Amino acid sequence: MNTAKKMKIFSESQRTHYHDLFGRYLVAISKSSYARHTGRSASVSTDANDAKLQGPVFAEEMSIILLWGSVGSIILKSHFNLKFAKRKAGQNLQIPEAKVDERTALDFMGEFMNLQGGAVRSAFGGTEFSMGMSLPFLALGSDEAIFRKIRDPRSQFQTWRCHEGNSDDELICTSEIYIHDFVVMESMSRKVEAETKKLTSSNYGDSNNVEFF
């Protein structure tokens, strides 16, 4: 008698649902992390018709962090201009933008990626969804065109924009999600939904200005 465990088959629509579910969670993390890291709340645009989200290149600089585990893998990227990074680092350090050097500004954006990746890890630590995380690293924004050519067609790619009202301060974020184990993802779906709801609650994290320097 065959006692082998029957493998559950997920339809394409089910796979898309779980990718979308986790994608919404990453957008919520990004918005919360932006508020915590800059001390300023931001609105988020995920409108596919938003001209600023069309690419293939979004900004002059790019900060990247990788997360991986047996359940899946995530590539998180923030696309920004150096002037934005200097202004935000200056606000965080409470010094004039003109006194912020390039290295400090880029480190500030690297820590923003650490904050986002760390939020994913802490939410699922000790569960089957546990993930390893790389150090943040930098690339030229133009490298996004290369990343697009080597993207896994089975993954979900999404873009969103964090922006502060009518100001010029905005950040383009992208994620590439590839879920390997949909059985575990299904079992974790309620936790993902709960975390997303918590992060998108009114002004969550807006008052937490995190110091990194």
C-alpha positions as CSV (number, residue, x, y, z in Angstrom):
1,M,0.0,0.0,0.0
2,N,1.3,3.4,-0.9
3,T,1.6,5.4,2.3
4,A,3.4,8.4,0.7
5,K,2.0,11.8,1.7
6,K,-0.2,13.2,-0.9
7,M,1.1,16.5,-2.3
8,K,-1.4,19.3,-2.4
9,I,-1.7,21.0,-5.8
10,F,-2.3,24.7,-5.9
11,S,-4.0,26.3,-8.9
12,E,-2.5,29.3,-10.7
13,S,-5.2,31.5,-9.1
14,Q,-4.3,30.3,-5.6
15,R,-0.6,30.9,-6.2
16,T,-1.4,34.4,-7.4
17,H,-3.6,35.0,-4.3
18,Y,-0.8,34.1,-1.9
19,H,1.8,36.1,-3.8
20,D,-0.6,39.1,-3.7
21,L,-1.2,38.5,0.0
22,F,2.4,38.6,0.8
23,G,3.0,41.5,-1.6
24,R,0.4,43.7,0.3
25,Y,2.3,42.8,3.5
26,L,5.6,44.0,2.1
27,V,4.0,47.3,1.0
28,A,2.6,47.8,4.5
29,I,6.0,47.1,6.0
30,S,7.6,49.6,3.6
31,K,5.1,52.4,4.6
32,S,5.6,51.7,8.4
33,S,9.4,51.5,8.0
34,Y,9.5,54.8,6.1
35,A,7.7,56.5,9.0
36,R,9.9,54.9,11.6
37,H,13.1,55.7,9.7
38,T,12.4,59.2,8.6
39,G,10.1,60.3,11.4
40,R,7.5,61.4,8.7
41,S,4.4,59.6,7.5
42,A,4.0,58.9,3.8
43,S,1.2,57.9,1.5
44,V,1.7,54.9,-0.7
45,S,0.7,54.6,-4.4
46,T,0.5,51.2,-6.0
47,D,-1.4,52.4,-9.1
48,A,-0.3,50.5,-12.1
49,N,-1.0,53.6,-14.2
50,D,1.3,55.8,-12.1
51,A,3.9,57.0,-14.6
52,K,6.6,57.1,-11.9
53,L,6.2,53.3,-11.4
54,Q,6.7,52.3,-15.0
55,G,10.5,52.0,-15.1
56,P,12.6,50.3,-16.3
57,V,14.9,52.7,-14.3
58,F,13.3,54.4,-11.3
59,A,16.1,56.6,-9.8
60,E,19.9,57.1,-9.8
61,E,20.7,54.9,-6.8
62,M,19.3,51.5,-5.5
63,S,19.6,49.8,-2.2
64,I,18.9,46.1,-2.1
65,I,18.3,43.4,0.5
66,L,17.7,39.6,0.0
67,L,15.6,37.3,2.2
68,W,15.5,33.5,1.6
69,G,14.3,30.3,3.2
70,S,12.8,26.9,2.4
71,V,9.4,28.6,1.9
72,G,10.4,31.3,-0.5
73,S,12.7,34.2,-1.4
74,I,12.3,37.9,-1.5
75,I,14.3,40.7,-3.2
76,L,13.5,44.1,-1.8
77,K,14.8,47.3,-3.4
78,S,14.6,51.0,-2.8
79,H,15.2,53.4,-5.6
80,F,16.2,56.9,-4.7
81,N,18.2,60.0,-5.8
82,L,21.2,61.0,-3.7
83,K,19.6,64.4,-2.9
84,F,16.7,62.6,-1.3
85,A,19.0,60.4,0.8
86,K,21.0,63.4,2.0
87,R,17.9,65.3,2.9
88,K,16.5,62.4,4.9
89,A,19.7,61.6,6.6
90,G,20.1,65.3,7.5
91,Q,16.6,65.4,9.0
92,N,17.4,62.2,11.0
93,L,20.7,63.6,12.3
94,Q,19.2,67.1,12.7
95,I,22.0,68.7,10.6
96,P,21.7,70.7,7.3
97,E,21.5,68.6,4.2
98,A,24.6,70.3,2.8
99,K,26.7,68.8,5.7
100,V,25.6,65.2,4.9
101,D,28.3,63.4,2.9
102,E,27.5,60.8,0.3
103,R,28.6,57.8,2.4
104,T,26.4,58.8,5.3
105,A,23.4,59.3,3.0
106,L,23.9,55.9,1.4
107,D,24.3,54.2,4.8
108,F,21.1,55.8,5.9
109,M,19.3,54.1,2.9
110,G,21.0,50.8,3.7
111,E,19.6,50.9,7.2
112,F,16.2,51.6,5.8
113,M,16.5,48.3,3.9
114,N,17.7,46.6,7.1
115,L,14.6,47.9,8.9
116,Q,12.3,46.4,6.2
117,G,14.0,43.1,6.0
118,G,14.2,42.9,9.8
119,A,10.5,43.5,10.1
120,V,9.8,40.4,7.8
121,R,12.2,38.2,9.8
122,S,10.9,39.3,13.2
123,A,7.3,38.7,12.3
124,F,7.9,35.1,11.3
125,G,10.8,34.2,13.6
126,G,10.4,30.7,15.1
127,T,7.9,29.6,12.4
128,E,8.2,27.6,9.3
129,F,8.4,30.9,7.4
130,S,11.7,31.8,9.1
131,M,14.2,33.4,6.6
132,G,17.8,34.4,6.4
133,M,18.7,37.9,5.4
134,S,21.6,39.5,3.6
135,L,23.4,42.7,4.4
136,P,22.0,45.6,2.4
137,F,24.0,46.5,-0.7
138,L,24.0,49.3,-3.2
139,A,23.8,49.4,-7.0
140,L,23.3,52.0,-9.7
141,G,19.6,52.6,-10.4
142,S,20.3,51.8,-14.1
143,D,21.1,48.2,-13.0
144,E,17.3,47.7,-12.6
145,A,17.2,47.2,-16.4
146,I,19.5,44.3,-16.0
147,F,17.6,42.8,-13.1
148,R,14.5,42.8,-15.2
149,K,16.1,40.7,-17.9
150,I,17.1,37.9,-15.4
151,R,13.9,37.9,-13.3
152,D,12.4,34.5,-12.6
153,P,9.1,34.3,-14.6
154,R,7.5,32.3,-11.7
155,S,8.0,35.2,-9.3
156,Q,5.7,38.2,-8.7
157,F,7.2,41.7,-9.2
158,Q,5.6,44.7,-7.8
159,T,6.3,48.4,-7.5
160,W,5.0,51.1,-5.1
161,R,5.8,54.7,-4.2
162,C,6.1,56.3,-0.8
163,H,5.5,60.0,-1.0
164,E,5.0,62.8,1.5
165,G,2.0,64.8,0.4
166,N,2.8,67.5,-2.0
167,S,6.5,67.6,-1.3
168,D,9.2,66.2,-3.6
169,D,10.2,63.6,-1.0
170,E,9.4,60.2,-2.5
171,L,10.9,56.8,-2.7
172,I,10.2,54.0,-5.2
173,C,10.2,50.5,-3.8
174,T,10.1,47.2,-5.6
175,S,9.9,43.6,-4.5
176,E,10.3,40.3,-6.2
177,I,8.6,37.4,-4.4
178,Y,9.0,33.8,-5.2
179,I,7.1,31.3,-2.9
180,H,8.4,27.8,-3.1
181,D,6.2,26.1,-0.5
182,F,2.5,27.2,-0.8
183,V,1.4,24.7,1.8
184,V,3.3,26.6,4.5
185,M,2.3,29.9,3.0
186,E,-1.4,28.8,3.2
187,S,-0.9,27.9,6.9
188,M,0.7,31.3,7.6
189,S,-1.8,33.3,5.6
190,R,-3.8,34.4,8.7
191,K,-0.7,35.7,10.4
192,V,0.3,37.6,7.2
193,E,-3.2,39.2,7.1
194,A,-3.1,40.1,10.8
195,E,0.4,41.6,10.4
196,T,-0.7,43.6,7.4
197,K,-3.8,44.9,9.2
198,K,-1.7,46.0,12.2
199,L,0.8,47.8,10.0
200,T,-1.9,49.6,8.0
201,S,-3.8,50.8,11.1
202,S,-3.9,54.5,11.7
203,N,-0.5,56.1,12.0
204,Y,1.2,52.8,13.0
205,G,4.9,53.6,13.7
206,D,4.7,57.3,12.7
207,S,6.1,58.5,16.0
208,N,9.1,56.1,16.1
209,N,12.1,57.9,14.7
210,V,14.8,55.3,14.7
211,E,18.4,56.5,15.3
212,F,21.1,54.6,13.4
213,F,24.1,56.9,13.7
